[in-house]
Amino acid sequence: MRQVIFIIIISSSFTTIAQTYDRQAATDYANYWWDGRNTMNGEKSQTSYNTTWGTPYYNYNGLGGDCANFVSQCLIAGGLDLTLGANGNGLGVDDNDCITGVYELVTHLKNYQRTLYYYTTNAANEADVYSETDLGDPVFLGGPNDNYAHSIFCSAINGDKNLYNSHSADYYQEYYTNWNYVYAHYFHIKGPEHCYNCELDGDETAIDCGGSCPPCEVAPDNKNYDYNTSSLPAVTRAINYIMAGNAQVQVLSGQNVHFISLGHIILKPGFHAQSGSTFHAERKSMREQATADCPKFCDPVQYNAFVHPDPVEWEIAGGRYFEIYVWQSCNGIMNNIYYDNGIINQEGLVELWDGYSGVVNDPFNCTVDQFTIYVHITSCQGNVYNYVEVIAYFDPQPIINDSTNTDVIEFYQKDNSKENIYVSLIPNPNEGVFTIKSSFDFTEINQLQIVDVLGREVYSIQTLNSNTIELPMGLKGTFFVKITIKDKVINKRIVVL
């Protein structure tokens, strides 16, 4: 059996406090109320208070400033409880549960919320702020030490720079340098511990997202609203294009709808945004701005060694793009026999090489059991990580032919005749139940073993009573199925949703 050994390390450490923070809800609030005051009779209220935006708040313009009050409201809209640890006035909490002072809000976020806190004496260096904060995070500007003067809130991302909204002077999606402060204190709001360990675990549906973590929001290639609807989601994302129309597609009064795409946004006859609605159409230049398939805070570094059967697959959190070069030695000269590149999705599992494409099958002049692999991983932040001189050792047999969805395993017998075994696991992906379809009877299977991407066994059976396998409850993610039959081993990959 061909096998490849590779090494990647991902590391992180956080304290544990239960918390769920909805960044999109917080950002929607910030982008709607940036130029208004969410009071009972505020500028954007109609004949009665619009309960879409929660409890009406006070307006602190003229009463010391509204900046911390505005940021508090955004954080509350995202799900934070700002009354934690407060006695009603000691931390500046008013009777609408807002913290209205900048110093008090910073103190609260340090002591009572799951946050990563950073401090810089060079606020002009926006790269520092961007790399450590995200959409829906607050930043506090001022002087050295505990000198806080102003609060701003990250409401959008443009390339490698965050954009911010603020009160009391109202600003909408301005660059950090709009405010002339030297010192900055910035926070990244965290979720449950497993949402920040750069692994697929807990109840996540992809690395560090889904379930109790922030939503994954992985964008499809294309999205079409070509049917009658007045219930558009707050945010629609797509890689190639979003099309709305050729039907009655409406954005109703009071709704706030965003279309975000790397490609085209096409509005056709029948699309209508009513008076009183807010509609944004945005074309982005970087993939991670249109889809959440790249965990921003996971940097790809080397992990513990583990073994995968071919094809060569890596588990990479924090990468958005890969390049691979495979080299083979023939007559003492290293030749580049294979190259590929592509996008790494949020699941983090990427097939780098099928293990045989480009190989020169000349055992007299070439090394057919040893290859050198060079892999370049570009992180979400744009950093490039180089993995060189990774040596893959293969047994020359068996040969895997992936010309169809069903693997054809060719076992060579002593008389050079071939015995073909066909194996397929369906459906794949599945929800924990799959069926083995093969050219042999399931009773001939000596053992079926399933391991996770770190090589840990999650299921094993030696005597099958059926060709249908039902996995234990709660298993989700990518797994490898090892089927032993006739003293041979067949390896398959499955995804459990």
N, C-alpha and C positions, 0 to 999 in steps of 0.2 A: 504494500500500500504506500502511495506517495504521501509524504507528510512534510510540512514546512514549520519551522520553529521561528517565531519572531518575538520581539520584546517591545513593550510600550508601558510607560508608567504614568498614571494620573494620580495626583495627590491633592488633598484638601482637608481642612479641619474647621469645624464650626461648633458652637454651642447649640443646645436643643431647646427651643421654645415653640409650642404649637402656634402657627400663624399662617394664614392664607391672605395674599395680597393680590388684588386684581388690578394689574397695571393699566389695562385698557380702560377700565371703568374710571380710574383716577385720572387718566389722560383725557378721556372724553369730557369729564367735568372741567378740567383745566382749560380745554380748548373752547368750551361753550361759555364759561363764565369769566373769561379773561378780561372782558370789557364791560362786565355788569356786576351787580351785587345781588346775591341770592337771598333777598329779603322778602318779606310778605308782599311788599308793593315795589319790588325792585324794577330796574329798567327792562328786564326781559320777562317780568311777570305779566299775565294778562288780567282778565277781570277777577280771577281768583288765583291763588298760589298754585303753581305747576308742581304737583307732587312727584313728578319724574325725578327731581333732583334732591329729594329728601327734605329733612327739616329745614325751615327757613332760618337764616343766620342774621347776625347783626352786621352792620357796616361800620368799620372802625376808621374810615377816613375822617380826619379831623379829630380823632380820639387817640392819637399816637401812631396811626398807620394801620393799613389793612393787609400788609404783606404776609405776616405769619398766620393771620386769620384765614387768608385765601389758601395758603399751602396746607393748613390744617384741614380745611374743607375737602381739598383734593385727596389727602391721605384717608380721611373718613370715607369718601366715595369709593376708595380702593379697598376698604374693609378694616382699616386700623381702628382700634379703640384707644383714643387719646386720654381717657380717664384712668387708665391703668396707673396705679401708684399715686394717684392724686387725691388730695383732701378737699377739692372744690376750689381752692384758691392758691395753695402753696406752689402749684406748678402752672398757675395761670389759666386754669380751665374755666370757661364761662358756663352759663347754664344751657348752652347749646352744645356742650362737650368739645368746643374748640379751644385750642391754646393760642392766645392772641399776642404773646410776647415772643420775640425771636430767641432770646436767651432761654426762656422757659421751654420752648419747643425743642431746641437743641438738647437741653438737659434731659427732657423726656425721651427723645429718640435714643440717646446714649444709654439710658438706664432701664428703660421699660419696653423697648421693642427689639425684635431681631433685626439688627442692622450691621452692616460693615461701615465703619467710620474712617474717614480719611481727612487729613489736614494738609494744606499746602501753603507755602509762603510765596508761591509764584503763580498767582491766579491767572496770569496771562498765558500760561502753558495749558491750553485747552486739551492737549493730548492726555494729560494726567487725569483731568475730569472725565473725559470720554471713556478712557479705558477702565475706570472704576465705577462708573454710574451707568444707569440705563433709563429707558423711558419710564416715567412715573416716580423718579427719585428726586428728593429735595436737595438744594444746595444753599448754604448760608454764607453770606459775604460780610467782611468786616476787617478788623485789625488783628494783631497778634494775640495768642493765648485765647481767653474766653471773651474776646471783644467781638460781639455779633451785631450787625447793623441792618441787614436786609435778607429777605427770604425769596428764593426763586424756585421754579418747579419745572422739571424736564418734560416738555410736551411734544417733542418731535426729535428726529435724528436726521441729519443731512450729511451724507458721506461719513466722515470720521469726526463729526462735531455734533454735539447736542444743541438743541434749541430750547429756550426757556420762556415761560409766561410769568407774569408777576402783577401784583397790586403794590402800593397804592397808586403810583403812576402806572397806568395799565400798559403792559407790553405783551405782544403776541409772537411767540416763536422767534425770539431774538438770540443772537450769538452771545456767548458768555462775556465777550469783551465789551458788550453794550454797557455793562456796569463797571465803573472805574474803582475797583477794589484790588488790593494787593494780596490779601489773605482770603482763603476759602476753606469752609468746613463742609464736606459733602458726605452723604449717606447713601448706601445701597440697601433698600428694604429687602429682607430675605424671607423665604418661606420655610417649611419644615426642613429639617436637617438633610433628609435624603434628596431634597430638591436642589442641593448645592454640592453634591459629591462627585459630579461628572460621571455618574454611572446610571444604568437603567435598572432601577430598583423601586421598592415600595409599590405604590399603586400607579406609578408613572406609565404613560403610554409611549413615551420616547424619552431620551436622556433628559432628566431634570425638568420634565413638563408633563402635563396631563394629570388626572386624578386630583389629589390635594395640592399639587404644584401649579404654577401658572399654566394657562392653556398653551398647547403646542402651536396652534395656528399655523401649521405647515401648509403653505399655499399650494393649490393644484396648478398644473400648467395653464389651464384656461378655465374661466368661469362664465357661464351664460345665464342671464335672466331673460329668457325669451318666452315667458309665460306670465299671465296676469298675477300681479302681487302688489300688496302695499305693506308687506312685512319684511322689508330688507333688513339684514343684520347691521349692527352698528359699523362693522368693518368687514369688507370683502377684500381678499388678497388673491393675486394670481401672478404667475411668472410671465407668461406670454401676453395674455390679454384678458380684459373684462369687457363683456358686451351686455348692454341692457337696452331693451326695446323690441320692436316688432310685436309688441303686446303692451298692455296697460301696466307699466311698471312705475310706481309712484313712491316718492318720498313725502310723507305726510307732514303737516304742520306740527312742529314740536320735535320731530325726529332729527337725529344727527347721524348722517351716513357718510362713511369714507370708502372710496375705492382706491386701492393701492396696487400698483403693478410695475414690474420691471419693463414691460412692453407697452402695449396700447390699451387705452380706455375708450371704448366705442359706445356712444350714446345714439340710439336710433329712434325713429318716430315711435311714439308711444311712451317714451320715458318722460317723466314730468316731476319736478321738485316744486311742491306747493309753497305758497307764501308762508313765511314763518318757520320753514324747515331750514336745515343746514346741510349742504352737500359739498363734499370735497373730493376732487379727483386728483390723485398724485402719482406721478411716474418717478420711480426711484432708480438710482444708478448702481446700487450695490445689493446683492442677493439678500443679505441678512436684514435689509430694510423692508423687503417685501414678504419675507417668510421667516418663521422662527425655527428653521431647520439647522441653525448653527448656535449652540449654547455659548453666549458671549464670554462667560466667566470660566470656561474650561480651556486651559492651554494644553495642547498635546505634548506630553513628555513621556519618557519611557516607563513601561509598566512591568509587572512580573512576567516571566516567560511562560507561554502556554502554547499548545500545539493545535493546529488546525489541519484537517485533510485538505487536499486541493479541491477547489481552486483556492489560491492564496487570498485570505480574507483578514482584514484588520478591524479591530474595534477602536475607533478614534473619536473621542469626545473633544469638542472644541475646534475641530478642523472644518473648513468649508470647501477646500479644493486640494486635490492630490495630483502628483505626477510620479510615475514609476518608470525606471529603466532597469531592464534585466540584461545581464552580461553572461556570456558563455565563453569558455576558453577552448580555442581550436588551434592546434599546432603551436601552442605556447602564446597565442595572441588573444587578448580579450576582445570579443565582438559584442556590440550592442544588438541583441536579437529581438528585443521587444520594448515598446514604449506605449504608454497610455496616460490619460489624464481625465479628470472628471470632478463632479460635485459630490461632497460627502453629506448625506442627509442627517437629520437629527438623531436617527437611530444609531448613527455612528459606525455602522457596519458597512464596509465597502469591499467589493471584490477587486483586487488589484491585478491578478493574473490568473489564467486558467491552469497554469502549470505545464503547458506543453506548446502553446503558440510560439512560433519562432525558433523552437529548439532544433538544432542540427543533430539528427539521429545518426551520428557517425562515431561509434564507440572507439574506433581505432585512432581517430585523430582529434576527437573532442571529448571533453568531460561531460558525460550525459547524466551524471548523478550529483552534480554540484554547480550552483549558479550564484552569482552575486547580484544583489538587488539594491538599487539606490531609490529611495523614496523621499520626496519632498512634500511636506504638508504645510499648507498656508492656513494659519489660524484665523479666527473671526476678526481678530485685531489687525490682520494683515502681516503678521510675523511669519517667516518661513523657517520650518524645522527640517533639518536634513538627517536622514537615516541612511548611513552608508555602510558597505561591507557587511550587510546582513546575508549570511550564507544559508541557502536552502539546500538540504540534502534530500534527495528523492530516491526511492527504489524505482527501477525502470518499469516495473509492472505493479498493478494493472494499469491499463490505459483507459481513460474516461473519455467518452465521446459525447459531448453536450450539444449535438446537432438538433436534438428534440428536447422537449420538457422532461422526457423520461431518460434517465441515465442508462447507458448501455455499458455494462462492465464486462470486459473481455478477459477471461481467465485462460492462460495458456497451459495446456496439458503437456505431459511428458512426450507425447507423440506429435507435438506442435499443432494439434488440432485445437480449436477454440470452443469454449463453452460460454455462451452469452446469457447473462442474467439481467433482466429488466426490472427496474424498481422505480416506483413513484409514490409520493405521499400526497394524498388529496383530502380535503382542500388544503392549500398552502398559499397564504396565511390561513390560520384557523383559530377557533376559540377554545382550544384545548382538546378537541376530538378530531382524529384524522384516521384515514383508512390506508392500509398498505396494499397497493396494486403492484403485482410482480408476475414474473414468468414462472414462479415456483409457489407451492402451497405454503401458507403461513405456518403450518405444523413443522416445516423443515427448518424454521429459524431456531438456532441454538440459543441466542440471547439477543435482546433488544435493550440498549442502554441509551439514555438521553442525558447530555451534560450541557451546562450553560457556557457562555463565552469565556469564562475563567477556568473551565475544565471541571467544575463541581458537578457531581452526579445529582440529578433531580428525579430520575425515574429509572427503574431497571426491572426487567422480567425475563425469565428463562423459558417458561412454557407458556405459549400463547394459546388462549382458548378461542380467539377470534382475530380476524385481520383488522379490526377496529381498535384503536388505542385511545383510551380516555385518561388524560393527565390529571394529576391532583389539582384541586381547586386553588386558584390564586396565582398559578404560574402565568407569567406574561413576559414577552421579550423574544429574543433570538436564541435558539437552541440547536444542538447538533445531535442527530440520531445515528447511532452506531448499530448496524444490524450484522450479526455474525451468522453465516450460513455456509455449510460445506467447507468449514475451516477457512473461509474467506470473510473479509470485513468490507461492508459497504457503508459509506458515510453520506448522510444527507443533512441539509439545513432546513429548519422550519421556523416560522414566525408565529407566535401565539399572541393573539390580540386580547 
